[in-house]
Amino acid sequence: MKCRKCKALAAVALPSHNTAFCAECYPDFFRSQVERSIHRHKMIAPQERVLVAVSGGKDSLALIMQLQELGHDVHGLHVDLDIPDSSPEARRVCETFCESLNVPLTVVELRREGLSIPLVKSKIKRPICSVCGKLKRYYFNKFAIENNFSVLATGHNLDDEVSRLFANTVRWDSAYLSDQGPLLPATAGFASKIKPLYRLTEFEIANFCFLRGIEHVTAPCPYSAKASFPIYKGLWSDLETRMSGAKVQFYENFLRDGRPVFAAWADRKESALVACSSCGYPTSAETCGVCRIKNMVGQEQEA
């Protein structure tokens, strides 16, 4: 198979795009997909500072590199979860990579917040993946707001988005379906959230990292064994093998035809947000979810 761009021997075949690229031209394809996402959804305005959530995985590192190469003013933020044999390596990779790009990086340590993930897991009888996700989203947004970043970028890829959409559809979770997409505009107390990699699969991002020599964490989180997302990703991987392009078609059609319907429903059902009585950030209850977790962990420790 030949490279679509230069006709040399291709190194990466992309059945879903009915094309292939050599090692030299593939980064141009990757760049074009990110640019297309940003421009189509007006994710980043000129001169806006972009906070990039970096985990040490391939997606977030590829994202911060590509955004910097596109000329955006980027700053990395890593949340250290304090998970033994996992978090130290993830933090090292993030620090080393951002230093190599000359990109500033801030690290938020959950241990210093009294919310070390192993501690939370031992004290709260809830699925730790959902709790961990809530904590990371809270501190990403908190840092963005307090440091005047109007845009928060995450490395969610097409596989992530399709799996999440599928899970929400299986449950017919109207609230989540109403705001799922590559752009969530800023509102009072919340920075704008963008997903510039939403058109790229894990396979495509892994190839970019390999060709650009990006060292990244490959070991899964030791607490993720019971997560449901890998099941959904496996189902969609099988479907994509049989029907190339199924993922992007499912997701893009939802953005075009499905999301507007659920968004209209959400506008009618929307409940007013109030300031959390503890931290002041927006919540639908008197106390936000993160502050409630803090209180539960604190009560358990006192007991």
Summary of the structure (lengths in Angstrom):
residues: 303
radius of gyration: 19.8
end to end distance: 65.7
largest distance: 68.8
contacts: 932
relative contact order: 0.14
helix: 51%
strand: 13%
